[in-house]
Amino acid sequence: MYDLRRLRLLRELKHRGTLAAVAAALSYSPSTVSQQLAQLEAEAGVPLLEPVGRRVRLTAQAEILVAHTEALLERMERAEADIAASLTELTGTLRVAAFQTAALALVPAALTSLRAAHPRLRVHVTQLEPEAALPALLARDFDLVVAEEYPGGAGPRSDVLERQELCRDPLRLAVPGPSRDLDPRSLSGHPWVMEPEGTAARRWATTVCREAGFEPDVRYESADLLVHLRLAERGHAAAFLPDLVWGAGPFSAEPAAPTVALRDLPPGLGARRIFTVVRRGGGGRPAVTAARQALRVAAQTPGPRASESRASGPRASGPRASSAASTSAGSARSA
């Protein structure tokens, strides 16, 4: 019979990539991890690792063992959820990762609700972008991830993840400075601020500009959308901003009024999906259910939204209050 602890080490190696990363995550020495995997290899009677340069990769037989390990861990996750559901009070620690605007606009209100309803539940929150948070969820560093999907992009698709829609967050063109010309093509020669290369937000923003007929002059790059906002406010750059930014004021819990001229984007391009993700089997944990409900309520809270106002001649925009995001179906579906 295989040792489950050794099987988990093999699974961790698949998700983390190196023996050193596995050792650091589980507080082992690299030599201990290597010895345990060598013993598992002896138990299996076949090679489980093969060298590739200075790293190692799993053999086909190791991949088979990892697949079975995932199933075992899912059953254990469901067992933990059943035990937790049998208790009358939520306790323990829930580890959450959320990207920046969700961490600013949704998480604080959700934490307030959870603290009032479940005072003995400890919630640990890390601000982390989905590109890093989802692999960390698979590696069991988090229990719940708040992630995003831009129009035309592909969200997490895995047999071992479960996704639940939270809301839709409208995306709008932020026009720099006092300009009222809201045609994206008029900004073709203007500097832009966008998220770094390789991110889903950058791919989406570049596509929007190209479909408008120009290549954006990206002079500023930042993963911090508040930096995007400041540059647009001062007239240094055009930007695409989600409505959650207006609920993410650093000095106030109340949603802020838009401070730049905004324009709605064409249908199909103008909203990103916000959703929560857990490992398969973990969605039944009462703490996860409570956190998802608290986030859903926070996403439904009215906040500011800018919309176009019509004036004679060219279209103009002025900020006015409305809802920050409209909720979509909250039913769970396999991610």
C-alpha positions in Angstrom: 0.0 0.0 0.0 1.3 3.4 -0.9 2.1 6.0 1.8 -0.3 8.9 1.4 2.3 11.4 2.7 4.7 10.4 0.0 2.0 10.5 -2.6 1.3 14.0 -1.6 5.0 14.9 -2.0 4.8 13.6 -5.5 1.7 15.6 -6.2 3.3 18.7 -4.7 6.3 18.3 -7.0 3.9 18.2 -10.0 2.3 21.5 -9.0 5.4 23.4 -7.6 8.0 22.2 -10.1 11.1 21.7 -8.0 12.2 19.7 -4.9 13.3 23.0 -3.3 9.8 24.5 -3.7 8.1 21.4 -2.2 10.5 21.4 0.7 9.9 25.1 1.4 6.1 24.8 1.2 5.9 21.8 3.5 8.8 22.8 5.9 11.0 19.9 4.9 14.6 19.8 3.9 15.2 19.1 0.2 17.1 15.9 1.1 14.1 14.7 3.1 11.8 15.2 0.2 14.2 13.4 -2.1 14.5 10.5 0.3 10.7 10.2 0.7 10.2 10.2 -3.1 13.0 7.6 -3.5 11.1 5.3 -1.0 7.8 5.9 -3.0 9.7 4.9 -6.2 10.8 1.7 -4.5 7.2 1.0 -3.4 6.0 1.6 -6.9 8.7 -0.5 -8.5 9.1 1.9 -11.4 10.9 5.1 -12.0 8.8 8.1 -11.0 11.2 11.0 -11.8 13.6 11.6 -14.7 16.2 14.4 -14.9 15.7 17.3 -17.3 18.7 19.6 -17.0 19.0 20.7 -13.4 15.3 19.8 -12.7 13.3 16.6 -12.7 10.0 15.8 -14.3 7.4 13.1 -13.6 7.3 9.9 -15.6 4.0 8.6 -17.1 3.7 6.2 -14.1 4.2 9.1 -11.7 1.4 11.0 -13.5 -0.9 8.0 -12.9 -0.1 8.1 -9.2 -0.7 11.9 -9.0 -4.2 11.5 -10.6 -5.2 8.9 -8.0 -3.7 11.2 -5.3 -5.9 14.0 -6.5 -8.9 11.8 -6.1 -7.9 10.8 -2.6 -7.3 14.4 -1.6 -10.7 15.4 -3.0 -12.3 12.7 -0.8 -10.4 14.0 2.2 -11.6 17.5 1.3 -15.2 16.3 1.2 -14.7 14.6 4.6 -13.4 17.8 6.1 -16.4 19.6 4.7 -18.8 17.1 6.2 -17.2 17.3 9.6 -17.3 21.1 9.5 -20.9 21.0 8.5 -21.8 18.8 11.5 -20.6 21.5 13.9 -22.8 24.3 15.1 -20.2 27.1 14.9 -17.7 28.0 12.2 -14.1 27.9 13.5 -10.7 27.4 12.0 -8.9 29.3 9.3 -10.0 30.1 5.8 -7.2 31.2 3.4 -8.3 33.5 0.7 -6.5 35.1 -2.3 -8.0 38.0 -4.2 -6.7 40.3 -7.0 -6.3 44.0 -6.2 -9.6 45.6 -7.0 -11.6 42.8 -5.4 -9.3 43.0 -2.4 -10.1 46.7 -2.0 -13.7 46.8 -3.1 -15.3 43.5 -2.1 -13.2 41.8 0.6 -13.4 44.4 3.4 -17.3 44.3 3.3 -17.2 40.5 3.2 -14.9 40.4 6.2 -17.2 42.6 8.1 -20.2 40.3 7.4 -18.1 37.2 8.3 -16.9 38.7 11.6 -20.4 39.6 12.6 -21.9 36.2 11.7 -18.9 33.9 12.6 -16.6 35.6 15.1 -14.5 32.5 15.7 -13.7 32.0 12.0 -10.2 33.3 11.2 -9.9 34.6 7.6 -6.4 35.0 6.2 -6.4 37.2 3.0 -3.5 37.6 0.5 -3.6 40.0 -2.4 -2.5 38.0 -5.4 -3.3 38.2 -9.1 -5.1 35.1 -10.6 -2.1 34.1 -12.7 -0.3 33.3 -9.4 -3.3 32.6 -7.1 -4.8 29.7 -9.1 -1.7 27.6 -9.2 -1.3 28.3 -5.5 -4.9 27.1 -5.0 -4.0 23.8 -6.7 -0.9 23.5 -4.5 -3.3 23.9 -1.5 -1.8 27.3 -0.3 -5.4 28.8 -0.4 -8.9 27.5 0.2 -10.7 30.1 -1.9 -9.5 32.4 -4.8 -11.3 35.5 -6.1 -10.4 35.6 -9.8 -11.3 37.5 -13.0 -11.9 36.7 -16.7 -11.7 39.3 -19.4 -13.9 39.2 -22.5 -12.6 36.8 -25.0 -10.3 35.2 -22.4 -10.3 31.8 -20.9 -10.8 31.4 -17.2 -9.5 28.4 -15.2 -10.5 25.1 -16.8 -9.4 22.2 -14.6 -11.0 18.9 -13.6 -9.9 19.6 -10.0 -11.3 23.2 -9.7 -14.8 24.4 -9.2 -15.9 27.9 -10.2 -18.8 30.0 -9.0 -19.8 33.3 -10.7 -19.8 36.3 -8.4 -20.6 39.3 -10.6 -19.9 41.2 -13.8 -17.7 44.2 -13.5 -18.2 46.8 -16.3 -15.0 48.0 -18.1 -14.9 51.6 -19.5 -12.5 53.8 -21.4 -11.0 56.5 -19.2 -10.3 59.6 -21.2 -7.3 61.6 -19.9 -7.5 65.1 -18.7 -10.3 67.5 -19.8 -10.8 65.9 -23.2 -14.4 65.1 -24.1 -13.7 63.2 -27.4 -14.6 59.7 -26.4 -13.8 57.9 -29.7 -11.0 55.4 -28.9 -9.5 56.1 -32.3 -8.9 59.7 -31.3 -6.5 58.3 -28.6 -4.4 56.4 -31.1 -1.6 58.9 -30.7 -2.0 59.4 -27.0 0.1 57.6 -24.4 -1.6 54.6 -22.7 -1.3 52.9 -19.3 -1.9 49.1 -19.3 -1.1 46.1 -17.1 2.1 44.2 -17.8 2.7 42.1 -20.8 1.5 38.5 -20.5 -1.5 39.3 -18.3 -5.1 38.7 -19.4 -5.9 42.4 -18.9 -3.1 43.4 -21.2 -4.2 41.0 -24.0 -7.8 42.2 -23.7 -6.9 45.9 -23.8 -4.5 45.5 -26.7 -7.2 43.7 -28.6 -9.8 46.4 -28.0 -7.4 49.0 -29.4 -6.5 46.9 -32.4 -10.1 46.3 -33.2 -10.5 50.1 -33.1 -7.8 50.3 -35.8 -4.6 51.3 -34.0 -1.7 50.0 -32.0 -1.7 51.6 -28.5 1.4 53.6 -27.5 1.9 51.9 -24.1 4.3 54.1 -22.1 3.2 53.1 -18.6 2.9 49.6 -17.2 1.5 48.7 -13.8 -0.5 45.9 -12.2 -1.9 48.5 -9.8 -5.1 50.0 -11.3 -5.0 52.9 -8.9 -1.8 53.9 -10.7 -3.8 53.8 -14.0 -6.5 56.0 -12.5 -4.0 58.6 -11.3 -2.2 58.8 -14.7 -5.6 59.2 -16.4 -6.7 61.9 -13.9 -3.5 63.9 -14.5 -3.9 63.7 -18.3 -0.8 61.5 -18.8 -2.5 58.4 -20.2 -5.6 56.9 -21.5 -6.7 53.8 -19.6 -9.4 51.1 -19.4 -10.8 51.0 -15.8 -13.3 48.6 -14.2 -16.2 49.9 -12.1 -14.7 48.2 -9.0 -12.0 50.9 -9.0 -14.6 53.4 -7.8 -15.5 51.1 -4.8 -11.8 50.8 -4.0 -11.0 54.2 -2.5 -8.1 53.8 0.0 -9.4 56.4 2.5 -13.1 55.6 2.6 -15.3 52.6 2.8 -17.9 54.4 0.6 -17.8 54.1 -3.2 -16.2 57.1 -4.8 -17.6 59.1 -7.7 -15.7 58.7 -11.0 -13.0 61.4 -11.4 -12.3 61.0 -15.1 -14.5 61.1 -18.2 -15.7 57.5 -19.1 -17.1 55.8 -22.1 -18.9 52.5 -22.3 -17.3 50.0 -24.6 -19.0 48.0 -27.4 -21.3 45.1 -26.3 -19.3 42.0 -25.6 -16.2 43.9 -24.7 -17.4 45.9 -21.8 -17.4 43.7 -18.7 -15.1 41.2 -17.0 -16.5 38.3 -15.0 -15.6 38.1 -11.3 -15.8 34.6 -9.8 -14.6 32.5 -6.9 -12.7 29.2 -7.3 -12.1 26.3 -5.0 -10.6 22.9 -5.3 -13.1 20.2 -6.2 -14.7 18.9 -3.0 -13.9 22.1 -1.1 -17.0 24.0 -2.1 -19.1 22.2 0.6 -17.1 23.6 3.5 -19.3 25.9 5.5 -16.6 28.5 5.8 -16.2 28.6 2.0 -20.0 28.8 1.6 -20.2 31.6 4.1 -17.3 33.5 2.4 -18.9 33.1 -1.0 -22.2 34.4 0.2 -20.5 37.4 2.0 -18.6 38.3 -1.3 -21.8 38.0 -3.3 -23.6 40.4 -1.0 -20.6 42.8 -1.2 -20.8 42.6 -5.0 -24.5 43.6 -5.0 -23.9 46.7 -2.9 -24.7 49.8 -5.1 -21.8 51.9 -6.1 -20.9 54.6 -8.6 -21.0 54.0 -12.3 -20.3 56.4 -15.1 -22.5 56.5 -18.2 -22.5 58.7 -21.3 -24.6 61.8 -21.4 -25.7 63.1 -24.8 -24.9 66.6 -25.8 -25.2 68.4 -29.2 -22.4 67.5 -31.5 -19.7 64.9 -30.3 -20.7 62.5 -27.6 -19.7 63.6 -24.2 -19.4 61.9 -20.8 -20.0 62.9 -17.3 -19.8 60.7 -14.2 -22.9 60.0 -12.2 -23.8 57.4 -9.6 -25.4 54.0 -10.4 -24.5 50.4 -9.6 -20.9 49.3 -9.7 -21.5 45.9 -11.0 -24.5 43.7 -11.8 -24.6 40.2 -10.5 -24.7 37.2 -12.7 -25.8 33.6 -12.0 -24.3 32.4 -8.8 -24.7 28.7 -9.5 -21.6 26.6 -9.3 -20.1 25.0 -12.4 -17.0 23.0 -13.0 -14.1 25.3 -13.8 
